[in-house]
Amino acid sequence: MSRTHHLVLFAALVSGCGASRYAARPVTIERPGCAAPFTVISTVDGRVAGEDNAMEDVLEDTVVFSRDGRHTAYVARQGTSWFVVHDGERSKAWHGIGFLRYGEVGPIYAAQFGERWCVQRGAADDPCFGTIYEDSLTVAGPSVAYVARSADAWAPAAAASSLVIDGVVALRAAELSLVRASADGKTIGAVERAVAPEVADKLYVNAALVVSAPHLTDWTPSGGVTWVATRDAGLFVESARRTWGPYEKVSRLVSRGDHVAFVGSMAQGREVVLDGVKVGPFADVAVPSLVLSPSGDDFAVVVRLVGGEIKIATRRSVLTPVEGSPVTGVSELVFSPDGVALGALAAAENRQFTISLYGAATGERLWSQGGFGDASDLAVAAQGARVLALTRTGAVTSVFAHCPKCDGPPKLTAVRAMPGTLVTDPALSAWGVVAGEGPVNVPSERRMIIARSWGVGPLDFDARLFGAAVTRFERQGTLDPVVAAWRSQVRSQLTRHLGCPAPAP
């Protein structure tokens, strides 16, 4: 197993930095109810409010939520014992706690007992192993899959790694990687890595061998199972029905439902292939920008033409990001939930951002507005009826809300929002964001803001103190996981908020 695999150990972090770093940081959990429809993370002295559990350390940045926002779990320590506290109930005592997620089955985490690690799935106990690889953890529907390595010195090398699916060892091999699953969890597989140059990689799906190839670089359960393999002539994208290639490089294999798309590089440029339909070639393709429509039958991606112009390519059209002005880049592409509209954020040479809305099927520009110093977090409602984004004009950051088909100007709500944290419901009837002033690593300055986007009266705010400790992620050299954690928490609280009556105007 590659050494890039890792297991985040909360216990090790505390012992390495001193327990005092996490002392006096318990978590207040306000339980569901429309009178206080938020889970508030704050600090109290010595215990978790509403619970009889007095903990020495509660790791505030480990709090996770169910999708409906009504259940919580977090990691805590008492003496030398570690616990996961789920809705106020402690787990059994462990020597350490690894990753913590929340799935359909409840909390999912790695727990240390002696020298072994065991995954806990809600109320279920999985077998214990010497190592569990966090980056292999795959949660799909009710299913949980991961790669683990035996702690037994006598275990044969050829069976040292195990693919565990819902507590059952489904596959043993010397080295396993690329764990993938369908959205419903019914199709799960992994690649057995070759242990010698003359041996092929093997892709197993639902414990059955699907293909052997000298080097398998990626695969997806969609499209009847599709994979990327190295052959003598180059790289090929293959399935049981079709083969595409050869390519010098294959990037960004993405899928949705039965639809599969990828970017293939060849001598004459790069092309985008969706379900066998090729678009291009282009001089270049911004591979990370490739997104599929909600149904998976269309795509959008930023491309550069031979003449150097930056455009937006879809399955049917090549779109101009800013009318009448060259652009330096397109930062976001977002389909509406029904796939009818496509939104884009583009920066012109004058360093001004423009928000544009297109008909996905026709490529027609439906609406646009420019003049922003910055823009991010674009969201588009069904039929392109509403558009939300974080925008900046001068020194003022605002939530920009507009109904292109309605009369009246856009609604701007000034708020010092953190980019990447804006969350909306599908209809864009409400939004949530993490806001605050000061350095990003001062969690006490952050506030979660939930607001109604549309209505007769002014926007209704409910702002609560919002803490998110970032020390663990800073030690890993990135703050991106913190933004992801913020988004998750805002989304769960927005879901709960929308289940309550709207505030009076």
Buried (B, 14 or more C-beta within 10 A) or exposed (E): BEEEBBBBBBBEBBEEEEEEEBBEBBBBBBEBEEEEBBBBBBBEEEBBEEBEBEBBBBBBBBBBBBEEBBBBBBBBBBEEBBBBBBBEEBBEBBBBBBBBBBBBBBBBBBBBEEEBBBBBBBEEEBEBBBBBBBBBBBBBBBBBBBBBBBBEEEBEEEEBBBBBBBEEBBBBBBBBBBBBBBEEBEBBBBBBBBEEEEEBBBBBBBEEEBBBBBBBBBBBBBBEBBBBBBBEEBBBBBBEEEEBBBBEBBBBBBBBBEBBBBBBBBEEBBBBBBBEEEBBBBBBBBBEBBBBBBEBBBBBBBBBBEEEBBBBBBBEBBBBBBEEBEBEBBBBBBBBBBBBBBBBBBBBEEEBBBBBBBBBBEBEBBBBBBEBBBBBBBBBBBBBBBBBBBBBBEEEBBBBBBBBEEEEEBBBBEBBBBBBBBBBBEBBBBBBBBBBEEEBBEBEBBBBBBBBBBEEEEBBEBBBBBBBBBBBBEEEEEBEBBBEBBBBBBBBBBBBBBEEEEBEE
